[in-house]
Amino acid sequence: MARNVVNDYFRGQKRHRFFSLEAIRELVSNRKDPERLAIVGETHDSLSRALAALAERERNIIALKFGAGLKNTEIARVTGVTEDNVGVILYRTLKKLKKELGSVSAYEPEEGRQSIF
């Protein structure tokens, strides 16, 4: 059910995307060098392995929070757990992810992206 909500959210976002010329220029000018791409790829692999170690419910809540950008109240409505419980699950799950990844500084989000830590 949570996956469907995330999919619906992203489908809806596709219809409302407009790019300014400045945004396109910025995307083109910010090309990454091969070394940076390799580092980002390794980081994403580490994060994927850490996420795979989580329970399905934890992964779904993380996806709703950081992938879909939902608030805890919205996540609570979608998943059927209380808002307080969503906060506790997020806190504990992020703590597990930090432990799994080793150190917080190992994961540096790309510019403009929200960090999960």
Biopython code that builds the backbone (N, CA, C, O; Angstrom):
import numpy as np
from Bio.PDB.StructureBuilder import StructureBuilder

atoms = [
    (1, "MET", "N", (0.823, -1.173, 0.000)),
    (1, "MET", "CA", (0.000, 0.000, 0.000)),
    (1, "MET", "C", (0.882, 1.258, 0.000)),
    (1, "MET", "O", (0.616, 2.216, -0.726)),
    (2, "ALA", "N", (1.934, 1.235, 0.825)),
    (2, "ALA", "CA", (2.827, 2.387, 0.898)),
    (2, "ALA", "C", (3.539, 2.608, -0.436)),
    (2, "ALA", "O", (3.713, 3.744, -0.877)),
    (3, "ARG", "N", (3.940, 1.524, -1.063)),
    (3, "ARG", "CA", (4.603, 1.638, -2.361)),
    (3, "ARG", "C", (3.698, 2.298, -3.392)),
    (3, "ARG", "O", (4.146, 3.117, -4.194)),
    (4, "ASN", "N", (2.421, 1.931, -3.363)),
    (4, "ASN", "CA", (1.475, 2.520, -4.300)),
    (4, "ASN", "C", (1.318, 4.014, -4.064)),
    (4, "ASN", "O", (1.200, 4.782, -5.019)),
    (5, "VAL", "N", (1.316, 4.432, -2.809)),
    (5, "VAL", "CA", (1.209, 5.851, -2.492)),
    (5, "VAL", "C", (2.428, 6.594, -3.024)),
    (5, "VAL", "O", (2.301, 7.672, -3.605)),
    (6, "VAL", "N", (3.616, 6.012, -2.823)),
    (6, "VAL", "CA", (4.839, 6.638, -3.327)),
    (6, "VAL", "C", (4.800, 6.722, -4.852)),
    (6, "VAL", "O", (5.136, 7.757, -5.427)),
    (7, "ASN", "N", (4.391, 5.637, -5.504)),
    (7, "ASN", "CA", (4.301, 5.641, -6.970)),
    (7, "ASN", "C", (3.306, 6.688, -7.464)),
    (7, "ASN", "O", (3.582, 7.400, -8.429)),
    (8, "ASP", "N", (2.153, 6.784, -6.806)),
    (8, "ASP", "CA", (1.159, 7.779, -7.202)),
    (8, "ASP", "C", (1.705, 9.190, -7.037)),
    (8, "ASP", "O", (1.469, 10.057, -7.878)),
    (9, "TYR", "N", (2.427, 9.415, -5.964)),
    (9, "TYR", "CA", (3.010, 10.733, -5.715)),
    (9, "TYR", "C", (3.953, 11.121, -6.851)),
    (9, "TYR", "O", (3.850, 12.221, -7.394)),
    (10, "PHE", "N", (4.871, 10.224, -7.212)),
    (10, "PHE", "CA", (5.841, 10.542, -8.249)),
    (10, "PHE", "C", (5.183, 10.663, -9.628)),
    (10, "PHE", "O", (5.619, 11.468, -10.450)),
    (11, "ARG", "N", (4.147, 9.876, -9.885)),
    (11, "ARG", "CA", (3.424, 10.026, -11.143)),
    (11, "ARG", "C", (2.792, 11.411, -11.225)),
    (11, "ARG", "O", (2.812, 12.047, -12.278)),
    (12, "GLY", "N", (2.239, 11.869, -10.123)),
    (12, "GLY", "CA", (1.636, 13.198, -10.077)),
    (12, "GLY", "C", (2.665, 14.299, -10.266)),
    (12, "GLY", "O", (2.367, 15.329, -10.870)),
    (13, "GLN", "N", (3.866, 14.094, -9.759)),
    (13, "GLN", "CA", (4.925, 15.093, -9.896)),
    (13, "GLN", "C", (5.377, 15.233, -11.345)),
    (13, "GLN", "O", (5.768, 16.321, -11.769)),
    (14, "LYS", "N", (5.327, 14.152, -12.102)),
    (14, "LYS", "CA", (5.764, 14.194, -13.498)),
    (14, "LYS", "C", (4.912, 15.166, -14.312)),
    (14, "LYS", "O", (5.412, 15.808, -15.236)),
    (15, "ARG", "N", (3.659, 15.273, -13.976)),
    (15, "ARG", "CA", (2.759, 16.144, -14.727)),
    (15, "ARG", "C", (3.022, 17.617, -14.455)),
    (15, "ARG", "O", (2.640, 18.465, -15.262)),
    (16, "HIS", "N", (3.657, 17.937, -13.353)),
    (16, "HIS", "CA", (3.811, 19.325, -12.932)),
    (16, "HIS", "C", (5.244, 19.824, -13.005)),
    (16, "HIS", "O", (5.588, 20.790, -12.324)),
    (17, "ARG", "N", (6.067, 19.210, -13.792)),
    (17, "ARG", "CA", (7.466, 19.622, -13.857)),
    (17, "ARG", "C", (7.666, 20.659, -14.944)),
    (17, "ARG", "O", (7.348, 20.438, -16.112)),
    (18, "PHE", "N", (8.197, 21.785, -14.534)),
    (18, "PHE", "CA", (8.569, 22.834, -15.460)),
    (18, "PHE", "C", (9.986, 23.244, -15.143)),
    (18, "PHE", "O", (10.339, 23.412, -13.976)),
    (19, "PHE", "N", (10.801, 23.408, -16.162)),
    (19, "PHE", "CA", (12.187, 23.779, -15.957)),
    (19, "PHE", "C", (12.440, 25.152, -16.560)),
    (19, "PHE", "O", (12.013, 25.455, -17.674)),
    (20, "SER", "N", (13.138, 25.962, -15.801)),
    (20, "SER", "CA", (13.551, 27.243, -16.353)),
    (20, "SER", "C", (14.869, 27.039, -17.091)),
    (20, "SER", "O", (15.568, 26.050, -16.868)),
    (21, "LEU", "N", (15.197, 27.964, -17.955)),
    (21, "LEU", "CA", (16.461, 27.874, -18.679)),
    (21, "LEU", "C", (17.646, 27.931, -17.722)),
    (21, "LEU", "O", (18.663, 27.275, -17.947)),
    (22, "GLU", "N", (17.515, 28.711, -16.662)),
    (22, "GLU", "CA", (18.597, 28.810, -15.679)),
    (22, "GLU", "C", (18.830, 27.472, -14.989)),
    (22, "GLU", "O", (19.975, 27.091, -14.744)),
    (23, "ALA", "N", (17.776, 26.773, -14.682)),
    (23, "ALA", "CA", (17.912, 25.469, -14.034)),
    (23, "ALA", "C", (18.607, 24.481, -14.951)),
    (23, "ALA", "O", (19.444, 23.699, -14.499)),
    (24, "ILE", "N", (18.272, 24.507, -16.232)),
    (24, "ILE", "CA", (18.895, 23.603, -17.195)),
    (24, "ILE", "C", (20.380, 23.939, -17.343)),
    (24, "ILE", "O", (21.223, 23.042, -17.380)),
    (25, "ARG", "N", (20.697, 25.236, -17.429)),
    (25, "ARG", "CA", (22.103, 25.644, -17.510)),
    (25, "ARG", "C", (22.879, 25.163, -16.293)),
    (25, "ARG", "O", (24.012, 24.698, -16.414)),
    (26, "GLU", "N", (22.264, 25.276, -15.120)),
    (26, "GLU", "CA", (22.929, 24.856, -13.892)),
    (26, "GLU", "C", (23.175, 23.350, -13.895)),
    (26, "GLU", "O", (24.232, 22.890, -13.464)),
    (27, "LEU", "N", (22.204, 22.586, -14.380)),
    (27, "LEU", "CA", (22.380, 21.136, -14.464)),
    (27, "LEU", "C", (23.536, 20.773, -15.382)),
    (27, "LEU", "O", (24.336, 19.896, -15.055)),
    (28, "VAL", "N", (23.631, 21.433, -16.514)),
    (28, "VAL", "CA", (24.684, 21.139, -17.480)),
    (28, "VAL", "C", (26.045, 21.554, -16.942)),
    (28, "VAL", "O", (27.032, 20.848, -17.151)),
    (29, "SER", "N", (26.112, 22.679, -16.260)),
    (29, "SER", "CA", (27.399, 23.182, -15.776)),
    (29, "SER", "C", (27.915, 22.424, -14.558)),
    (29, "SER", "O", (29.100, 22.513, -14.237)),
    (30, "ASN", "N", (27.054, 21.688, -13.882)),
    (30, "ASN", "CA", (27.465, 20.973, -12.672)),
    (30, "ASN", "C", (27.838, 19.519, -12.941)),
    (30, "ASN", "O", (27.683, 18.674, -12.060)),
    (31, "ARG", "N", (28.312, 19.220, -14.110)),
    (31, "ARG", "CA", (28.702, 17.839, -14.418)),
    (31, "ARG", "C", (29.813, 17.401, -13.478)),
    (31, "ARG", "O", (30.716, 18.169, -13.145)),
    (32, "LYS", "N", (29.722, 16.171, -13.072)),
    (32, "LYS", "CA", (30.687, 15.651, -12.112)),
    (32, "LYS", "C", (31.823, 14.931, -12.839)),
    (32, "LYS", "O", (31.630, 14.343, -13.904)),
    (33, "ASP", "N", (33.002, 14.992, -12.239)),
    (33, "ASP", "CA", (34.139, 14.284, -12.814)),
    (33, "ASP", "C", (34.031, 12.796, -12.480)),
    (33, "ASP", "O", (33.271, 12.426, -11.586)),
    (34, "PRO", "N", (34.774, 11.935, -13.179)),
    (34, "PRO", "CA", (34.664, 10.481, -12.973)),
    (34, "PRO", "C", (34.949, 10.050, -11.530)),
    (34, "PRO", "O", (34.311, 9.134, -11.010)),
    (35, "GLU", "N", (35.909, 10.718, -10.894)),
    (35, "GLU", "CA", (36.232, 10.349, -9.510)),
    (35, "GLU", "C", (35.035, 10.594, -8.596)),
    (35, "GLU", "O", (34.686, 9.746, -7.775)),
    (36, "ARG", "N", (34.411, 11.759, -8.745)),
    (36, "ARG", "CA", (33.247, 12.090, -7.913)),
    (36, "ARG", "C", (32.090, 11.126, -8.203)),
    (36, "ARG", "O", (31.382, 10.716, -7.284)),
    (37, "LEU", "N", (31.899, 10.770, -9.462)),
    (37, "LEU", "CA", (30.848, 9.822, -9.820)),
    (37, "LEU", "C", (31.088, 8.459, -9.175)),
    (37, "LEU", "O", (30.146, 7.809, -8.722)),
    (38, "ALA", "N", (32.352, 8.025, -9.134)),
    (38, "ALA", "CA", (32.683, 6.744, -8.500)),
    (38, "ALA", "C", (32.392, 6.791, -7.008)),
    (38, "ALA", "O", (31.857, 5.835, -6.445)),
    (39, "ILE", "N", (32.742, 7.899, -6.368)),
    (39, "ILE", "CA", (32.498, 8.046, -4.927)),
    (39, "ILE", "C", (31.010, 8.038, -4.639)),
    (39, "ILE", "O", (30.556, 7.376, -3.706)),
    (40, "VAL", "N", (30.248, 8.776, -5.442)),
    (40, "VAL", "CA", (28.798, 8.817, -5.255)),
    (40, "VAL", "C", (28.206, 7.432, -5.486)),
    (40, "VAL", "O", (27.308, 7.015, -4.754)),
    (41, "GLY", "N", (28.698, 6.714, -6.497)),
    (41, "GLY", "CA", (28.212, 5.361, -6.770)),
    (41, "GLY", "C", (28.469, 4.415, -5.606)),
    (41, "GLY", "O", (27.597, 3.630, -5.234)),
    (42, "GLU", "N", (29.670, 4.490, -5.028)),
    (42, "GLU", "CA", (29.996, 3.656, -3.871)),
    (42, "GLU", "C", (29.111, 4.005, -2.679)),
    (42, "GLU", "O", (28.657, 3.124, -1.949)),
    (43, "THR", "N", (28.874, 5.288, -2.495)),
    (43, "THR", "CA", (28.021, 5.733, -1.397)),
    (43, "THR", "C", (26.606, 5.217, -1.580)),
    (43, "THR", "O", (25.983, 4.750, -0.627)),
    (44, "HIS", "N", (26.099, 5.297, -2.796)),
    (44, "HIS", "CA", (24.754, 4.798, -3.062)),
    (44, "HIS", "C", (24.680, 3.283, -2.862)),
    (44, "HIS", "O", (23.675, 2.771, -2.368)),
    (45, "ASP", "N", (25.741, 2.564, -3.245)),
    (45, "ASP", "CA", (25.781, 1.114, -3.015)),
    (45, "ASP", "C", (25.744, 0.804, -1.526)),
    (45, "ASP", "O", (25.021, -0.092, -1.088)),
    (46, "SER", "N", (26.530, 1.551, -0.745)),
    (46, "SER", "CA", (26.550, 1.352, 0.711)),
    (46, "SER", "C", (25.179, 1.627, 1.301)),
    (46, "SER", "O", (24.698, 0.877, 2.150)),
    (47, "LEU", "N", (24.555, 2.696, 0.852)),
    (47, "LEU", "CA", (23.230, 3.037, 1.353)),
    (47, "LEU", "C", (22.209, 1.975, 0.961)),
    (47, "LEU", "O", (21.336, 1.634, 1.759)),
    (48, "SER", "N", (22.306, 1.455, -0.246)),
    (48, "SER", "CA", (21.387, 0.398, -0.693)),
    (48, "SER", "C", (21.535, -0.858, 0.160)),
    (48, "SER", "O", (20.542, -1.478, 0.540)),
    (49, "ARG", "N", (22.781, -1.230, 0.459)),
    (49, "ARG", "CA", (23.011, -2.402, 1.320)),
    (49, "ARG", "C", (22.456, -2.165, 2.718)),
    (49, "ARG", "O", (21.862, -3.063, 3.315)),
    (50, "ALA", "N", (22.649, -0.955, 3.239)),
    (50, "ALA", "CA", (22.139, -0.632, 4.572)),
    (50, "ALA", "C", (20.614, -0.665, 4.586)),
    (50, "ALA", "O", (20.014, -1.165, 5.538)),
    (51, "LEU", "N", (19.989, -0.138, 3.544)),
    (51, "LEU", "CA", (18.525, -0.163, 3.464)),
    (51, "LEU", "C", (18.001, -1.588, 3.328)),
    (51, "LEU", "O", (16.937, -1.910, 3.859)),
    (52, "ALA", "N", (18.734, -2.442, 2.625)),
    (52, "ALA", "CA", (18.317, -3.836, 2.455)),
    (52, "ALA", "C", (18.328, -4.592, 3.787)),
    (52, "ALA", "O", (17.611, -5.580, 3.947)),
    (53, "ALA", "N", (19.136, -4.131, 4.734)),
    (53, "ALA", "CA", (19.221, -4.782, 6.037)),
    (53, "ALA", "C", (18.036, -4.433, 6.928)),
    (53, "ALA", "O", (17.846, -5.057, 7.973)),
    (54, "LEU", "N", (17.240, -3.451, 6.533)),
    (54, "LEU", "CA", (16.095, -3.030, 7.339)),
    (54, "LEU", "C", (14.882, -3.908, 7.058)),
    (54, "LEU", "O", (14.803, -4.583, 6.032)),
    (55, "ALA", "N", (13.951, -3.880, 7.987)),
    (55, "ALA", "CA", (12.677, -4.568, 7.794)),
    (55, "ALA", "C", (11.872, -3.812, 6.736)),
    (55, "ALA", "O", (12.108, -2.627, 6.499)),
    (56, "GLU", "N", (10.935, -4.493, 6.111)),
    (56, "GLU", "CA", (10.144, -3.891, 5.035)),
    (56, "GLU", "C", (9.383, -2.659, 5.519)),
    (56, "GLU", "O", (9.328, -1.651, 4.815)),
    (57, "ARG", "N", (8.797, -2.730, 6.710)),
    (57, "ARG", "CA", (8.056, -1.588, 7.248)),
    (57, "ARG", "C", (8.966, -0.379, 7.435)),
    (57, "ARG", "O", (8.574, 0.751, 7.143)),
    (58, "GLU", "N", (10.184, -0.620, 7.924)),
    (58, "GLU", "CA", (11.135, 0.467, 8.115)),
    (58, "GLU", "C", (11.528, 1.096, 6.775)),
    (58, "GLU", "O", (11.591, 2.319, 6.651)),
    (59, "ARG", "N", (11.793, 0.247, 5.773)),
    (59, "ARG", "CA", (12.133, 0.760, 4.445)),
    (59, "ARG", "C", (10.987, 1.574, 3.850)),
    (59, "ARG", "O", (11.215, 2.618, 3.240)),
    (60, "ASN", "N", (9.762, 1.097, 4.027)),
    (60, "ASN", "CA", (8.612, 1.817, 3.493)),
    (60, "ASN", "C", (8.444, 3.181, 4.146)),
    (60, "ASN", "O", (8.149, 4.165, 3.467)),
    (61, "ILE", "N", (8.630, 3.244, 5.459)),
    (61, "ILE", "CA", (8.494, 4.519, 6.161)),
    (61, "ILE", "C", (9.605, 5.473, 5.750)),
    (61, "ILE", "O", (9.360, 6.668, 5.584)),
    (62, "ILE", "N", (10.825, 4.965, 5.583)),
    (62, "ILE", "CA", (11.936, 5.802, 5.104)),
    (62, "ILE", "C", (11.621, 6.309, 3.691)),
    (62, "ILE", "O", (11.878, 7.471, 3.376)),
    (63, "ALA", "N", (11.069, 5.442, 2.847)),
    (63, "ALA", "CA", (10.730, 5.845, 1.472)),
    (63, "ALA", "C", (9.657, 6.928, 1.468)),
    (63, "ALA", "O", (9.734, 7.884, 0.695)),
    (64, "LEU", "N", (8.665, 6.777, 2.325)),
    (64, "LEU", "CA", (7.606, 7.777, 2.392)),
    (64, "LEU", "C", (8.124, 9.112, 2.917)),
    (64, "LEU", "O", (7.721, 10.173, 2.441)),
    (65, "LYS", "N", (9.016, 9.051, 3.899)),
    (65, "LYS", "CA", (9.531, 10.281, 4.505)),
    (65, "LYS", "C", (10.491, 11.009, 3.566)),
    (65, "LYS", "O", (10.325, 12.203, 3.318)),
    (66, "PHE", "N", (11.486, 10.307, 3.046)),
    (66, "PHE", "CA", (12.539, 10.968, 2.282)),
    (66, "PHE", "C", (12.363, 10.842, 0.771)),
    (66, "PHE", "O", (12.824, 11.706, 0.027)),
    (67, "GLY", "N", (11.711, 9.793, 0.312)),
    (67, "GLY", "CA", (11.478, 9.640, -1.119)),
    (67, "GLY", "C", (10.278, 10.450, -1.581)),
    (67, "GLY", "O", (10.344, 11.170, -2.578)),
    (68, "ALA", "N", (9.177, 10.321, -0.841)),
    (68, "ALA", "CA", (7.956, 11.026, -1.215)),
    (68, "ALA", "C", (7.840, 12.375, -0.529)),
    (68, "ALA", "O", (7.025, 13.206, -0.930)),
    (69, "GLY", "N", (8.648, 12.603, 0.505)),
    (69, "GLY", "CA", (8.623, 13.885, 1.202)),
    (69, "GLY", "C", (7.378, 14.095, 2.056)),
    (69, "GLY", "O", (6.965, 15.230, 2.291)),
    (70, "LEU", "N", (6.786, 13.005, 2.515)),
    (70, "LEU", "CA", (5.585, 13.119, 3.338)),
    (70, "LEU", "C", (5.933, 13.495, 4.770)),
    (70, "LEU", "O", (7.034, 13.219, 5.248)),
    (71, "LYS", "N", (4.984, 14.126, 5.444)),
    (71, "LYS", "CA", (5.140, 14.462, 6.866)),
    (71, "LYS", "C", (4.706, 13.250, 7.690)),
    (71, "LYS", "O", (4.040, 12.346, 7.186)),
    (72, "ASN", "N", (5.097, 13.252, 8.967)),
    (72, "ASN", "CA", (4.775, 12.117, 9.829)),
    (72, "ASN", "C", (3.271, 11.867, 9.917)),
    (72, "ASN", "O", (2.839, 10.715, 9.974)),
    (73, "THR", "N", (2.467, 12.938, 9.929)),
    (73, "THR", "CA", (1.013, 12.758, 10.000)),
    (73, "THR", "C", (0.487, 12.059, 8.745)),
    (73, "THR", "O", (-0.406, 11.217, 8.829)),
    (74, "GLU", "N", (1.037, 12.406, 7.596)),
    (74, "GLU", "CA", (0.623, 11.768, 6.344)),
    (74, "GLU", "C", (1.066, 10.304, 6.308)),
    (74, "GLU", "O", (0.324, 9.431, 5.858)),
    (75, "ILE", "N", (2.280, 10.051, 6.787)),
    (75, "ILE", "CA", (2.779, 8.669, 6.838)),
    (75, "ILE", "C", (1.907, 7.837, 7.766)),
    (75, "ILE", "O", (1.601, 6.681, 7.471)),
    (76, "ALA", "N", (1.509, 8.427, 8.888)),
    (76, "ALA", "CA", (0.656, 7.719, 9.844)),
    (76, "ALA", "C", (-0.670, 7.335, 9.195)),
    (76, "ALA", "O", (-1.156, 6.221, 9.386)),
    (77, "ARG", "N", (-1.256, 8.253, 8.429)),
    (77, "ARG", "CA", (-2.515, 7.956, 7.748)),
    (77, "ARG", "C", (-2.352, 6.827, 6.736)),
    (77, "ARG", "O", (-3.212, 5.952, 6.633)),
    (78, "VAL", "N", (-1.253, 6.845, 5.992)),
    (78, "VAL", "CA", (-1.017, 5.845, 4.940)),
    (78, "VAL", "C", (-0.745, 4.473, 5.531)),
    (78, "VAL", "O", (-1.259, 3.468, 5.041)),
    (79, "THR", "N", (0.067, 4.427, 6.588)),
    (79, "THR", "CA", (0.504, 3.141, 7.132)),
    (79, "THR", "C", (-0.402, 2.582, 8.216)),
    (79, "THR", "O", (-0.347, 1.389, 8.514)),
    (80, "GLY", "N", (-1.237, 3.430, 8.810)),
    (80, "GLY", "CA", (-2.133, 2.952, 9.855)),
    (80, "GLY", "C", (-1.506, 2.889, 11.237)),
    (80, "GLY", "O", (-2.091, 2.302, 12.146)),
    (81, "VAL", "N", (-0.334, 3.478, 11.417)),
    (81, "VAL", "CA", (0.270, 3.559, 12.749)),
    (81, "VAL", "C", (0.119, 4.991, 13.252)),
    (81, "VAL", "O", (-0.164, 5.897, 12.468)),
    (82, "THR", "N", (0.305, 5.198, 14.543)),
    (82, "THR", "CA", (0.142, 6.538, 15.088)),
    (82, "THR", "C", (1.295, 7.438, 14.654)),
    (82, "THR", "O", (2.374, 6.968, 14.293)),
    (83, "GLU", "N", (1.038, 8.742, 14.700)),
    (83, "GLU", "CA", (2.068, 9.710, 14.320)),
    (83, "GLU", "C", (3.285, 9.597, 15.227)),
    (83, "GLU", "O", (4.422, 9.688, 14.764)),
    (84, "ASP", "N", (3.047, 9.400, 16.514)),
    (84, "ASP", "CA", (4.164, 9.239, 17.457)),
    (84, "ASP", "C", (4.983, 8.000, 17.125)),
    (84, "ASP", "O", (6.212, 8.023, 17.199)),
    (85, "ASN", "N", (4.301, 6.922, 16.759)),
    (85, "ASN", "CA", (4.994, 5.684, 16.422)),
    (85, "ASN", "C", (5.829, 5.866, 15.152)),
    (85, "ASN", "O", (6.920, 5.305, 15.048)),
    (86, "VAL", "N", (5.333, 6.639, 14.191)),
    (86, "VAL", "CA", (6.096, 6.923, 12.976)),
    (86, "VAL", "C", (7.400, 7.623, 13.349)),
    (86, "VAL", "O", (8.465, 7.276, 12.839)),
    (87, "GLY", "N", (7.312, 8.613, 14.246)),
    (87, "GLY", "CA", (8.508, 9.327, 14.686)),
    (87, "GLY", "C", (9.512, 8.409, 15.357)),
    (87, "GLY", "O", (10.715, 8.515, 15.118)),
    (88, "VAL", "N", (9.022, 7.509, 16.192)),
    (88, "VAL", "CA", (9.905, 6.573, 16.893)),
    (88, "VAL", "C", (10.556, 5.619, 15.892)),
    (88, "VAL", "O", (11.757, 5.358, 15.964)),
    (89, "ILE", "N", (9.760, 5.103, 14.965)),
    (89, "ILE", "CA", (10.297, 4.182, 13.955)),
    (89, "ILE", "C", (11.356, 4.884, 13.118)),
    (89, "ILE", "O", (12.412, 4.312, 12.847)),
    (90, "LEU", "N", (11.082, 6.117, 12.705)),
    (90, "LEU", "CA", (12.068, 6.875, 11.925)),
    (90, "LEU", "C", (13.355, 7.081, 12.713)),
    (90, "LEU", "O", (14.450, 6.885, 12.185)),
    (91, "TYR", "N", (13.223, 7.472, 13.963)),
    (91, "TYR", "CA", (14.401, 7.712, 14.800)),
    (91, "TYR", "C", (15.240, 6.441, 14.926)),
    (91, "TYR", "O", (16.453, 6.470, 14.723)),
    (92, "ARG", "N", (14.596, 5.342, 15.257)),
    (92, "ARG", "CA", (15.324, 4.083, 15.439)),
    (92, "ARG", "C", (15.913, 3.570, 14.125)),
    (92, "ARG", "O", (17.017, 3.026, 14.102)),
    (93, "THR", "N", (15.178, 3.744, 13.049)),
    (93, "THR", "CA", (15.658, 3.285, 11.745)),
    (93, "THR", "C", (16.862, 4.096, 11.296)),
    (93, "THR", "O", (17.829, 3.531, 10.785)),
    (94, "LEU", "N", (16.819, 5.404, 11.476)),
    (94, "LEU", "CA", (17.957, 6.241, 11.109)),
    (94, "LEU", "C", (19.174, 5.896, 11.959)),
    (94, "LEU", "O", (20.309, 5.933, 11.484)),
    (95, "LYS", "N", (18.925, 5.563, 13.206)),
    (95, "LYS", "CA", (20.017, 5.134, 14.086)),
    (95, "LYS", "C", (20.643, 3.835, 13.573)),
    (95, "LYS", "O", (21.864, 3.680, 13.592)),
    (96, "LYS", "N", (19.798, 2.899, 13.113)),
    (96, "LYS", "CA", (20.298, 1.648, 12.532)),
    (96, "LYS", "C", (21.106, 1.918, 11.267)),
    (96, "LYS", "O", (22.169, 1.333, 11.059)),
    (97, "LEU", "N", (20.590, 2.813, 10.425)),
    (97, "LEU", "CA", (21.290, 3.132, 9.187)),
    (97, "LEU", "C", (22.656, 3.751, 9.462)),
    (97, "LEU", "O", (23.639, 3.421, 8.798)),
    (98, "LYS", "N", (22.712, 4.646, 10.441)),
    (98, "LYS", "CA", (23.994, 5.260, 10.793)),
    (98, "LYS", "C", (24.983, 4.199, 11.249)),
    (98, "LYS", "O", (26.154, 4.223, 10.869)),
    (99, "LYS", "N", (24.510, 3.282, 12.054)),
    (99, "LYS", "CA", (25.383, 2.208, 12.539)),
    (99, "LYS", "C", (25.834, 1.324, 11.380)),
    (99, "LYS", "O", (26.999, 0.933, 11.305)),
    (100, "GLU", "N", (24.918, 1.014, 10.490)),
    (100, "GLU", "CA", (25.222, 0.155, 9.342)),
    (100, "GLU", "C", (26.223, 0.819, 8.394)),
    (100, "GLU", "O", (27.096, 0.151, 7.839)),
    (101, "LEU", "N", (26.095, 2.112, 8.216)),
    (101, "LEU", "CA", (26.981, 2.836, 7.302)),
    (101, "LEU", "C", (28.333, 3.159, 7.934)),
    (101, "LEU", "O", (29.270, 3.528, 7.226)),
    (102, "GLY", "N", (28.443, 3.028, 9.220)),
    (102, "GLY", "CA", (29.725, 3.289, 9.879)),
    (102, "GLY", "C", (29.810, 4.676, 10.454)),
    (102, "GLY", "O", (29.845, 4.830, 11.675)),
    (103, "SER", "N", (29.844, 5.693, 9.618)),
    (103, "SER", "CA", (29.913, 7.053, 10.134)),
    (103, "SER", "C", (29.022, 7.957, 9.311)),
    (103, "SER", "O", (28.788, 7.712, 8.128)),
    (104, "VAL", "N", (28.538, 8.985, 9.938)),
    (104, "VAL", "CA", (27.630, 9.915, 9.282)),
    (104, "VAL", "C", (28.342, 10.648, 8.157)),
    (104, "VAL", "O", (27.744, 10.913, 7.114)),
    (105, "SER", "N", (29.598, 10.974, 8.353)),
    (105, "SER", "CA", (30.326, 11.750, 7.344)),
    (105, "SER", "C", (30.581, 10.966, 6.069)),
    (105, "SER", "O", (30.944, 11.550, 5.048)),
    (106, "ALA", "N", (30.396, 9.653, 6.110)),
    (106, "ALA", "CA", (30.625, 8.843, 4.913)),
    (106, "ALA", "C", (29.546, 9.112, 3.864)),
    (106, "ALA", "O", (29.769, 8.883, 2.675)),
    (107, "TYR", "N", (28.387, 9.593, 4.294)),
    (107, "TYR", "CA", (27.316, 9.862, 3.350)),
    (107, "TYR", "C", (27.119, 11.361, 3.233)),
    (107, "TYR", "O", (26.595, 12.005, 4.142)),
    (108, "GLU", "N", (27.541, 11.901, 2.118)),
    (108, "GLU", "CA", (27.345, 13.311, 1.849)),
    (108, "GLU", "C", (26.370, 13.432, 0.697)),
    (108, "GLU", "O", (26.674, 13.003, -0.416)),
    (109, "PRO", "N", (25.188, 14.015, 0.945)),
    (109, "PRO", "CA", (24.211, 14.114, -0.128)),
    (109, "PRO", "C", (24.680, 15.081, -1.198)),
    (109, "PRO", "O", (25.460, 15.997, -0.938)),
    (110, "GLU", "N", (24.182, 14.855, -2.419)),
    (110, "GLU", "CA", (24.498, 15.763, -3.501)),
    (110, "GLU", "C", (23.896, 17.117, -3.194)),
    (110, "GLU", "O", (22.926, 17.221, -2.442)),
    (111, "GLU", "N", (24.467, 18.143, -3.771)),
    (111, "GLU", "CA", (23.995, 19.497, -3.528)),
    (111, "GLU", "C", (22.513, 19.592, -3.900)),
    (111, "GLU", "O", (22.090, 19.131, -4.960)),
    (112, "GLY", "N", (21.746, 20.197, -3.010)),
    (112, "GLY", "CA", (20.335, 20.363, -3.278)),
    (112, "GLY", "C", (19.481, 19.189, -2.846)),
    (112, "GLY", "O", (18.256, 19.261, -2.944)),
    (113, "ARG", "N", (20.090, 18.100, -2.367)),
    (113, "ARG", "CA", (19.331, 16.932, -1.943)),
    (113, "ARG", "C", (19.298, 16.892, -0.434)),
    (113, "ARG", "O", (20.239, 17.332, 0.227)),
    (114, "GLN", "N", (18.230, 16.372, 0.109)),
    (114, "GLN", "CA", (18.052, 16.286, 1.537)),
    (114, "GLN", "C", (18.822, 15.084, 2.078)),
    (114, "GLN", "O", (18.723, 13.977, 1.547)),
    (115, "SER", "N", (19.584, 15.319, 3.134)),
    (115, "SER", "CA", (20.292, 14.223, 3.782)),
    (115, "SER", "C", (19.326, 13.448, 4.653)),
    (115, "SER", "O", (18.392, 14.020, 5.213)),
    (116, "ILE", "N", (19.545, 12.162, 4.770)),
    (116, "ILE", "CA", (18.679, 11.380, 5.673)),
    (116, "ILE", "C", (19.228, 11.390, 7.078)),
    (116, "ILE", "O", (18.602, 10.841, 7.985)),
    (117, "PHE", "N", (20.385, 12.001, 7.285)),
    (117, "PHE", "CA", (20.972, 12.072, 8.620)),
    (117, "PHE", "C", (20.974, 13.476, 9.132)),
    (117, "PHE", "O", (21.434, 13.726, 10.246)),
]
sb = StructureBuilder()
sb.init_structure("model")
sb.init_model(0)
sb.init_chain("A")
sb.init_seg("    ")
for serial, (resi, resn, name, xyz) in enumerate(atoms, 1):
    if name == "N":
        sb.init_residue(resn, " ", resi, " ")
    sb.init_atom(name, np.array(xyz, "f"), 0.0, 1.0, " ", f" {name:<3s}", serial, name[0])
structure = sb.get_structure()
